[in-house]
Amino acid sequence: MRIVIAIVLGAVTLAGCERDPVAEQTGQGGARSVADVVAHVGGRAIGLSEVEALMEAEELDAETALQQRVDQELLAQEAERLGFAVEPDGERMVERLMVRTMLHDLEKENSPESITKEELSEDYAFYIDKFRIPERRRSWHILVKDSGEAAESLAKSILRELRQAKDPRAVFDRYADGGPEGTELEVTTEDLPAIAKIGSLEKPYEDALFDAESEGPLNEVVETSYGWHAIVVAEIVPAEQLSIEDVEDESRDRLSHAKRALKLVKTVQALQTEGLVEYNAEVVDRLLSMAGLPERTE
């Protein structure tokens, strides 16, 4: 997972940068002279200051920044090898444009429209449970914000009103202005959106809501950390299975993005196996042991 994140972020960072954060010098033959070389990638030097600048710009730890900078350089050299060249107006600008062109071609080859019906069917079958929308319930309640016996008694009185009223919502509207005269207890009202039973509400409220067999006021008041609730089930939305047509656009976008990411991973991994990356152990250790940064994990 680390290499996937590093590659994708590295590619995007390099493709989108407007200026290089590191001051570099270009000598004869295009070879860069960099102080405190932390690694060589295909003969090109990566300086400690480059990695530090990337850490600051992207808020990365040292190890991730180093890997990302190496990935950037590998992709830049691969773009150059594939012939994505431009008129030279600064070495780093050339690299950025080459990688941007390579990524653009990669995106065209793996666009959402390129995903086949067979791929969509396989993806739908694999994720079918995630395309199932569980039953949801919408509710509203009148809350007496206290945990004492007086609060419980008032909540029960309100619930009786709700159960006896021809229009329970009229009772809700009346208590929206506060509790009845002569009580010092705070009373509030609230409408809640349709929710699934996934622990998004306090358990006593959620359990009571989903234990109800039908819409309408509950049989009993419910106590939570907020106080005592007189609850009305406003709507029960049945569970639903989304069809493959319902999720097609989302699936195409996700599958095409995954294909592009996998292609980048394979590209960088293949380049790394060719021995193009050579680290300077002394400078790497110095980078990874900088104060305030995570230690390298073996």
N, C-alpha and C positions, 0 to 999 in steps of 0.2 A: 504493500500500500504506500510506503514512503516514496518508493521510486516513481510510482504513478503520479503522486502529488507533485513531486519535485520536477518531473519532466513536463507535465502539463503547465504548471505555473511558470516554469523556466521558459518554455516556448512562448507563452503569452506575454511574459514580461519582456523578453527580448524583442518579440515582434512589435510590441506596442510602445516601447520607450521612445522618447523624443530626444533624449541626450544621454550620453554615457556618464555615470557618476564618478568615473575614475579618470584622472589625468594620465594619458598615455603618450608615449613618443614613438614615432614610426621611423625606422632607419631604412637602409638600403634593402631592397627585396621584400619590403613589407613586414619584416620581423619586428615585433614590439620589444622594447626594452622596459622591463617592469621590475621595480624594486621588491624585495621580499617575495620571491616567486613561491607560491604555495602549490602549484601544479603546472605541468605541461600537458597540453592537449594537442596531439598531432604536431608538435613542434612549437606551438604558440603558448606563450606564458600567461598564466593567470596570477595576478598579484594579490597579496594579502589585503591591500587597500580596496581592491575591487570587491572582495567578499565582504569586508566590513561595510562598504557603502551599500551593498545589497541587503545586508542585515538591517541597516538603519532604514532604508527606503521601504522595504517590505515587512519590517518587524519580524524577522526570522531569527531562529537560533543559528549558531555558527555552523553546525553540521548540515543543516538543511540548506543554508545559503551557499555553502561550498558545493554541495551536490547540484544545486540548481544552476550555479555559475558554470560548472563543468558540463552539465546537460546543454546549456545554452551554446557553449562553444562547439560541442559535438554536432548539434543541429546546424549551426552556422557552417561548419566545414562540410557537412553532408549536403547542404543546399548548394554550396559552391561546387562540390563534386558533380551534382546533378545538372549543373550548368545554369543555375539561376543567378546570373551575373548582371551587374549594372555598371554604369559609368562611375569610376572612382571619384568620390568626393569626401573621403574620410573613411578609414577602414571600418570603424564600428557602424557607420551608416550603411556601408555595403552589406555587412553581416545582417543588419536588421532587415533590410529590403529583401535579401535572399531568403531569409527564414520566413518573412511574411509571404513571399511568393510561394514558397514550398508549402506552407500551411494552407494557403488559399487553394492550391491544387489538391491538397489532401482533403480539404473540405468539399470541393466539387466532386471528388471521387466517392466520398462517403456522405453525400447529402441525405436529408430525410427522404427525398424522393427515390433514392437508390435502394432503400430497404424493400426487399421482396415480400410478397404475400406469405411465402413459406416462413420467412424470418418472423413476420408479425404473428403468425399462427403459433409458432414455437414459443415466442416470448409470452403470448397471451396464456398459453397452457401452463407455462412455468410460473407466471405471476398471478394466476387466476384468483387465488385467495386475496391478493392485494387489491383486486378489482371488485371486491365484494363490499358494498356499503352496508354496515350493520344497521339494525333498527335504531332510530333516534326518537327522542321524546322532547317536546317543548312544554315548558311549564311556567307558571307564575305563582308567586307566593306572597303572603302577608307575614311579616316577621315581627315578633315582639322581642326586642333586643335586651333580654335578661334571662338568667338561668334559674331564677327562683320560682317558688310555688305560685306567686301572684302572676308572673309572666305566663306560666303554663296554663293557669286558669283562664287568663284573658285570651290566649291563643286558642284554647278549646272553645271558648265562646264565639270567637271569630269563625272558627271552622264550622260550628253549628249554623251560623248565619249563612255561610257559603253553601252548605248542603241544603238548606231550606229555601234559599233564594231562587226565584225564577231566572234571574240573571245574575250569576255569581260575580260577573265583572263589575256590576254596579257596586257591590260590596268592596271590591278592590279599589274602585275609584274613590269611594268614601274614605277609606283608610289611607289613601295616598296623601291626605293632608295631615296625618298623624293619628294618635290614639283617641279614644273617646274622652269626653269631658270628665274631669274628676280623677283621672289617672296620671301618675307621673312617669309611667312606663313609656319608653320610646317605641313607636310602631312605624315601620317602613314597608314599602311595597316594591316589588321588582319583577320585571319580565325577563325570562331567560330564553336564549335561543335553543333550537333543537340540538341535542347532544346525544352521542352514543355512550354506552356504559363503559367508560375507559378510565374512570378515576379522575375526571376533570372537576367534579364537585366533591364536597365532603361526603364521606361514605354513607352516613345515615340518610342524608337527603337523596343521594343517588340511588341507594338501595330501595328506599320507599317509593321513589319515582318509577323505577323499573319493576317493582313488585306489583304495582297497580294493574288490575285486569282490564281497565277501560279508562276512557277519558273522563274528566270531572274531578271534583274535590276528593281528596283521600279520606279514609275512614278515621285516621288518627293524626294528631299533631306530631311533629318530628323535632327532636332537639339536636342542635349542632353547637359548635363553639360560638356561633353568633347569637344563639338564643333559641326561641321556639317558633316553628314555622307552621302555618296553615297553608297547605300546598294544593294547587289545582293542576291536574294534567291537562294541558291545553290541546295537545295534538300528539298522536302516535304515528310516526312515519315508518312504514314497513321497511324491512331490509330489502336491498336491491343488488342484483348482480349486473354490473356494467357489461355491455357487449363489446366485442372486439372493435366494432365501428365507433363506439363511444370513446375508446381510448387510443384509437389509431394515431391521431396526430401526436399525442404525448409519447406513445411508444416509438414512433418514427424518430422524433427528436432525441429521445434517450438512446436508442440503438445506434443512431448515426454518431452521436457524441462518443459513445463507448468505442465504436470502431476507430474513430480518429485517435482517441487516447491510446488504444491498444497499438495502433500503428506507430505512434510516437514512442511508446515503450519499447517495442521491438526494434525500432530504428536505433535508439540510443543504446540498448543492450547489445545489439550487433556491433556497433561501433566500439563499445567498451571492450568487447572480446577481441578486437583486433589489436589491442595493446596501444591504443592511441593516448591513453591517459596515464601520466606518471606523476605521482604525488611527491612533494618534498616533505618527508616525515617530520623534520624539525620544525618547519613553519606550520604544518598542519597541527602538530601538538601545541604549538604556541597559540594558534587560532582557537582551538577547542578548549584551551584552559584559561581563556581570558576571563577576568573577574566579572561575575554577574551573569555568566552564560552557562548553559547546561554542560555538564561533562560528557565526553564522548562515551557511548555505550558500546561495549565490545560485542 
